[in-house]
Amino acid sequence: MECYFKELGIIDGLTLNMERVKQHLANVEERAREFYETAYKTCDDELDEDKHKFHVVMCSPYPTAIQKCVQEKMIQQCPEEYFVKSELCDQVKNGDKLCEN
């Protein structure tokens, strides 16, 4: 994930470049683009106070944390016109635990 985000110019170290995120999403349908832009910004803000915990040994965990957060937002806050209604999707959207350790 780190290599991909760096190649796109979306991240530089522990900084999310929102202008590059917007460029990357430029060809996405407007409603979806707005959703993703908001999700990336929200996730970056949420991760901001924890960035000092991302100790870089070989690969930075920051890009993976951003992507995980955006995917969670995508599932939990998916606009209705994109949401696939099913028992599994409903459980994930509701935050139900699907697997117990």
WOGIFEN-V134706 format. One record per run of one state. SS is the DSSP state (helix for helix, strand for strand, loop for the rest). FROM is the first residue (numbers start at 1). LEN is the number of residues. If there is no record, write none. Layout:
ss=SS from=FROM len=LEN
ss=SS from=FROM len=LEN
//
This chain:
ss=loop from=1 len=1
ss=helix from=2 len=7
ss=loop from=9 len=2
ss=strand from=11 len=2
ss=loop from=13 len=2
ss=strand from=15 len=2
ss=loop from=17 len=1
ss=helix from=18 len=7
ss=loop from=25 len=5
ss=helix from=30 len=19
ss=loop from=49 len=2
ss=helix from=51 len=3
ss=loop from=54 len=8
ss=helix from=62 len=15
ss=loop from=77 len=10
ss=helix from=87 len=7
ss=loop from=94 len=8
//
